[in-house]
């Protein structure tokens, strides 16, 4: 299948690209290097320097004999995006119209979106204009193309009822109707993810496009089967307060002897997923596409933990490696419930065949050992929060 991956240089985009390439798909990737530039500007560089996208693709192509095509550009530029749909942007002479699009090309950080006016406006423009351009390009070049968009569980917030998988059946005054599940995002980033979902839902109804929206929780892990034998092929590992996840931050803190910084009471509960399961979910959606006119939603998680539970898991795994780790509660820089009900449903992808990799102690120890090998590259100044929601 011809697959266009937007945001192909990112934490998820690159592992997805080499996984689908290995599976025999004709893969082309696009990126505008936003994340690399933002990390540089904010002094929040990844733990390990990784080659640029062209270099990584060239290394992959040489090692495997396969071909990943690369184009550097911004999908908010509609003219450029159209060239990606025809193959011109990749220098492909024959017509190359994608049969599926994996849409990772959004500003991915809640703290970044809450930093200041400039970054708020960028988040809105990038995430919504980019998605709108994709919709129009699909309608122009191949209305049958399947859009697989990475959503986020954060669009739901923390309601005091079960979180259904995308839709909610409501009975009111003797009548019944099915609605998109109500969204209560907790940051501007999450708000744009709710809004881009609404855009896709609207055009699925108006133009009969095919959409799978994968509402994902925080992802952990670096190494996949495709990258485990060559560190130059691994993905970007951020552990800072802007682009790093809570698990990445805890891993680094444990290695350098810094107390694990639990925000507030630590009862914030979220759904988590291994990076290998993320790319497996993308493939499952790819091989089992939405129908024409269908806006399909999956909750892409495999298990749930509170922040405090996650910290305790790190403490236990670190102890097995001879590391003494403490936990320290700090003032929460975010506006969020620190104790709440949380019961999301996530059976759809399992029904398609997902076999989850769960967060075991052995997995945590493997990640701690990886970070330990690169301990000399850790910058302690990246760890404490610099952005507040106030």
VENDA-V127815 format. One record per backbone hydrogen bond with DSSP energy under -0.5 kcal/mol. NH is the residue of the N-H (numbers start at 1). CO is the residue of the C=O. If there is no record, write none. Layout:
BEGIN
nh->(NH;NH)
co->(CO;CO)
END
This chain:
BEGIN
nh->(3;3;4;5;5;6;6;7;8;8;10;14;16;17;18;19;20;21;22;23;24;25;26;27;27;28;29;30;31;37;38;39;40;41;42;43;44;47;56;57;58;59;60;61;62;63;64;65;69;69;71;73;73;75;77;78;81;82;83;84;85;86;87;88;89;90;91;92;93;96;98;99;100;101;102;103;103;104;104;106;110;113;114;114;115;120;121;122;123;124;125;126;127;128;129;129;130;130;131;132;133;134;135;136;137;138;139;140;141;142;145;146;147;147;148;148;149;149;150;151;151;153;155;156;163;164;166;168;170;170;172;175;177;179;179;181;184;186;191;192;193;194;195;196;197;198;199;200;201;202;203;204;205;206;207;208;209;210;211;212;213;214;214;215;215;216;216;217;218;220;227;228;230;233;234;235;238;241;244;245;249;250;251;252;253;254;255;256;257;257;258;260;262;262;263;264;264;266;267;270;272;273;275;277;278;279;280;281;282;283;284;285;286;287;288;293;293;294;296;296;298;300;300;301;302;303;305;307;308;310;311;312;313;314;315;316;317;318;319;320;321;321;322;323;325;328;330;333;336;345;351;352;353;353;354;356;358;360;364;365;366;367;368;369;370;371;372;373;374;374;375;377;378;380;382;383;389)
co->(1;26;100;3;28;4;102;30;5;30;7;10;12;13;14;15;16;17;18;19;21;20;1;25;67;3;69;5;71;33;34;35;36;37;38;40;39;237;52;53;54;55;56;57;58;59;60;61;27;67;29;31;71;73;74;76;77;78;79;80;81;82;83;83;83;87;88;87;91;86;96;2;2;146;4;101;148;6;102;104;108;109;110;111;112;116;117;118;119;120;121;122;123;124;124;125;125;126;127;128;129;130;131;132;133;134;135;136;137;138;142;99;145;210;101;146;147;212;103;149;214;216;152;153;343;162;164;179;168;177;175;172;170;168;177;166;155;154;187;188;189;190;191;192;193;194;195;196;197;198;199;200;201;202;203;204;203;145;294;147;296;149;212;213;298;151;214;300;271;273;224;224;227;230;231;222;236;382;240;238;245;246;247;248;249;250;251;252;253;254;253;326;260;328;261;262;330;263;338;305;303;218;220;274;274;275;276;277;278;279;280;281;282;283;284;208;209;291;211;294;213;215;298;299;272;272;270;268;266;306;307;308;309;310;311;312;313;314;315;316;317;318;319;318;323;260;262;331;334;163;347;348;349;350;349;354;356;358;360;361;362;363;364;365;366;367;368;369;370;371;372;374;375;378;379;380;333)
END
